[in-house]
Each structure stands twice: as C-alpha cells, then as structure tokens.
Amino acid sequence: MPANTPRDIPVRTVPAELVERYEAEGWWTRDTLGAMLARGLRTTPAAEFRVYSDARPWSGTFGDVERVARRLAEGLRARGVGPGDVVAFQLPNWMEAAATFWASAFLGATVVPIVHFYGRKELAYILDSVRPRAFIAAERFGRIEFQADLCATVPVVGVVGRDFDDLLADAPAADPLPGVDGTDPDAPALIAFTSGTTCDPKGVVHSHRTLGFEARQLGGHLYPPDRGRQLTAAPVGHFIGMVNAVLIPVLDGTPIHLTDVWDPGRALRLMKDDGLTVGGGATYFVTSLLDHRDFTSGHLEHMRYAGLGGSSVPAAVTTRLADLGITVFRSYGSTEHPSITGSRHTAPEAKRLFTDGDALPGVEVRLADDGEILSRGPDLCLGYTDPALTAAHFDDEGWYRTGDIGEFDEDGYLTITDRKADVIIRGGENISAPEIEDLLMGMPGVAEVAVVSAPDERLGEHAAAVVRPRVGKRAPTVGEIRAHLEKAGLARQKWPEEVYEVDDFPRTASGKIQKFVLRRDVAGHR
C-alpha cells in the first residue's frame, strides 16, 4: 500500500473572504508548526520537562527533548521521510511522544497522533485511512501491545522499548529545517482522530494556520496567566491533550509535566510534593480528585482554577467547585472546532458557572432553525479524511454543523442544551438527556451520571440512568430518582425507568462518555 501525502488528503475550500479577513486580523500567519516550535524551543531551552510514569519515567529539559527530536528528524530524513509525508504515532504521555511530534513538525510532515489505548480495530482503520510513511508505537503499555502485522506495509516503523533509538541519527538535524521555512502553512499539519459518538474514528484535518491560531487562542485568551505548573493527564494522542502537553507550553515557555495514567491519588501527592496544579478538562478529572479519600483542604491551593469542557458540565459540579473557592470557567468546542465559546476566568460568576461562554475572538456562532449550533472561525478544521463527512458537516459559506443544540442569553452567552444524537424520543416526545442529568447530579452520592435511551416495546424508547456513585456510596434506586425528580418539578414522562450502576464509564480520550456504548449495553440487558 503506498504511503499518503497531504496532497492526497481531501480538504474543503475556505471561502476567500474568510481567508482575507483572518489574514488581515493577524489570526492566520505564515508560521508553520515547525517554525512555532523551533522559535519557542530556542527561547526557553532550560524549561523543565518531566514524565511521571511507572513504565517510563523521564526528567530533563526542553533542550534535551529537542535534541532527541532533531536526531529523530535526521534519522527519518535518512530513511526517506520528508515534507508532505505522513508520520503517525501511538504512544502514551512519554518523552518520545513529544520528540516524535516535534520531529514531524521539523520535517514538515503531517503528524497523526493516535490515542494510546485505541485497540486493534481503531488502529487498523486509522492506518488504512492515512497510510503513513512512518509509524512510531510502544512495544507494550497496559493491555496494549505493538501490532506488527497492522503496519507491515509502512516503510519506516519504530517501537519504543525495542528499536526506537535505532531511528536516531548520531547528529541532530541542523537548521534550516524543512518544516520551518519550506512548508505551505495552508497544508495539512495534523490529522486528529476522534471517536466521539460514532463507532469508527473520524479523521479531522487541521492546517498549520488553524492549529497555530488554536494554540494562541487557548494560551492567550482562555488560560489564566497564573495557572501554575500544570499536570497534563489527557492523552497526547488526542487533539486537546497534544495541544496542552507539547505545543502551548513551548509557545509560552512553561514547564511540561505529563502523566501516562490518570491516578487521582498520585495527582494529589504530586500537588503537595511537587507543587503541581490540576486545572480542569473534562469534569471527571476534577471530581475524581475531590471524591478521593486522600483529598484535603490543603489541596485547594493547587486547584485555584478549573477550566471545564470536553464533555457536558453539570451546574451541580460548577457550583460545588465554586463553593470550595475554585474559580470555574467553562468552554465549548470539539476536535473539529476546538475553541468556539468560552468564559474567561474574569467573567461574572453566573456566566462562568452556568453558561458555556461567549464567542471567542475570530469565531462566529449562530443557531439554525432547529437550534443546532453552527460555527466558523480561524481554528475550524479543513474537514475530514472522509469527503462524505466533510460534505455533510460543512456548507459553502464555511459554516460547520456541530450536531449540538444550544441557546443564547441576552448577553450573547451560549449554553449547550442537547445533542441531536442525544435526544430520547418517548412516544413521539423529545426528551433532553442533559436536562435529566443536571438534576440527577444534585442527588447525594452521585459522582457522575449519563442518561440514555432504552428500547421500549410500547413507546419506542424511554430514559435509562447509568450512575457512577461516589466512593463508599451506592447508586440511587428508581424510586429514589423519581422522588428527587418529582420534587424538582420534572415532567413524569422524562423520569428514567431503569438505573444501572457502574464503576466507571466508557470514555473518549478527552473524557467524554461514549453514550453509543452505553445505549448498546443498556439494550443488551433487556
């Protein structure tokens, strides 16, 4: 099977008037990903880079990792990898993941990060979709092992823990790097695969311009300047984990602290012992700390901020955090359009706690007749690797159909109220799952809840609640849930008619609950 190049990857045409506006406002520049990284690394070579891992711990500086990246870039170039080629990697949050990402950018290659816990089915689908010229993987991590047969046709393969070091040239690649000056900034820089609510991962294509703007957007507008030394647990194989772990810190000159397994107990120890902070992400990352038996009030000084997004954010969670003195701010986006709306940490509390923010600089948001959120902006992707998906989700004016339902308040702040795919249709009546979830999160002992449709012979569907209780607690019964919702004034037809207890949920790499898996499991219990 021949290797792929960005010229083979179908992308949409961004309307000329948008290109002109983005360039005139300085939102789009001629910077490539390689240029941004090279400039940042040159500025702060002594910044700390540390990996907290039982499998592959590492400690050093940006300069140390850059040397590995430049040696890898030179080694890949000697093996025929260059500008326009696709380089894929499936690695946990290890130093080698950053080195591979940086090396790919230095070469002007299109990088494809793959979530490290994706299994054989997902990996085969992704490799077949992008046909990389080089692939870097882990020999073994947890239950995942290197799948040699799946990459038999890939020209260059390196396995961390086996022969990765053999790819490193003796001397690092010297300037000028092909990915710094010789790459088209409109070309695909990254393809991020996201499973979301679909069974097969979707390949989302970002250019140097869209990715560069997103990094500047997050670092400059959403993230507090005094956020502290952040611990990143979101996988670097996922878009937001990669941006937070190995791109924004380089641009900002802030230390990189990674962990390859989310262990709330270890995170709490690192807060006290190393002075690290945990600043948010999906609500699960924050609530799992608060619910852990080792959590104390002393940890709150390392949790000054909680920027929440990546999944639904119940008001019960934001209120709980605010009551502890944590400054909460919410944002809304996706791999396709990473930063659509957001509340700054300085916004009025009611906006931060109960809305998903207003449109970020450069972003336009409007609602379709059915309430679906449409967006466009400088960080909106170029489309999907599947042209049919691109045609289905983008129109000729550059608007992206998010699949989410929302509403604006009088000040232009957006609140996500539903997903098109998250509506339960009971006897012809639409029921909003987030509405029920928000109320159930107020019940004692409930740490997390997801409401999904269950088959109903008479009505077609009815609501079922899947609950993750707090440590030492149990899930509420159907009767307890009904009593709680009746007291809250929720219409009887919206009450869940089944309850299931789980230790944890099936999740995407960003922490979102995979409801299509829950719907399948609930249907299988009947």
Summary of the structure (lengths in Angstrom):
residues: 526
radius of gyration: 22.8
end to end distance: 44.1
largest distance: 70.7
contacts: 1857
relative contact order: 0.10
helix: 35%
strand: 25%
